[in-house]
Amino acid sequence: MKKNSVQLRLSQSEVKRLSDLGHVRETIDFGTRFGGGFTYVLRVDPGEKKVTAIAGSGIITVVLPRSMAESWIETDMIGLEAEQPVEGGDELRLIIEKDFACLNPRSGEDQSDNFPNLNQGDLC
């Protein structure tokens, strides 16, 4: 997350789950001492016309129009970007991407479910 932006990166199995179930949901657990958890949801909605985000009660939900989601899932398209107007003339930037393996893997990070890096094939 950055100021006025939300970026979701999905692994291969998460993209498959989005395709099969129409949604992906994950929770980050902070523990009860620090306020519980924070949940993010990415879901497909056939009635939606544009990418939108809704927030409340510790949950951020990003909604994709079905046609846009299908196009992204079924092709080599890496990411989707949209902007959602917010009060005061600002915009919330929404980015949904396929998560690729790093060229220089990070210690302790499992990237086995990430998409193969386009610059090095399956060698990452």
Rosetta blueprint (number, residue, H / E / L):
1 M L
2 K E
3 K L
4 N L
5 S E
6 V E
7 Q E
8 L E
9 R E
10 L E
11 S L
12 Q H
13 S H
14 E H
15 V H
16 K H
17 R H
18 L H
19 S H
20 D H
21 L H
22 G L
23 H E
24 V E
25 R E
26 E E
27 T E
28 I E
29 D E
30 F L
31 G L
32 T H
33 R H
34 F H
35 G L
36 G L
37 G E
38 F E
39 T E
40 Y E
41 V E
42 L E
43 R E
44 V E
45 D E
46 P L
47 G L
48 E L
49 K L
50 K L
51 V L
52 T E
53 A E
54 I E
55 A E
56 G E
57 S L
58 G L
59 I E
60 I E
61 T E
62 V E
63 V E
64 L E
65 P E
66 R H
67 S H
68 M H
69 A H
70 E H
71 S H
72 W H
73 I H
74 E H
75 T L
76 D L
77 M L
78 I L
79 G E
80 L E
81 E E
82 A E
83 E E
84 Q E
85 P E
86 V L
87 E H
88 G H
89 G H
90 D L
91 E E
92 L E
93 R E
94 L E
95 I E
96 I E
97 E E
98 K E
99 D L
100 F E
101 A L
102 C L
103 L L
104 N L
105 P L
106 R L
107 S L
108 G L
109 E L
110 D L
111 Q L
112 S L
113 D L
114 N L
115 F E
116 P L
117 N E
118 L L
119 N L
120 Q L
121 G E
122 D L
123 L L
124 C L
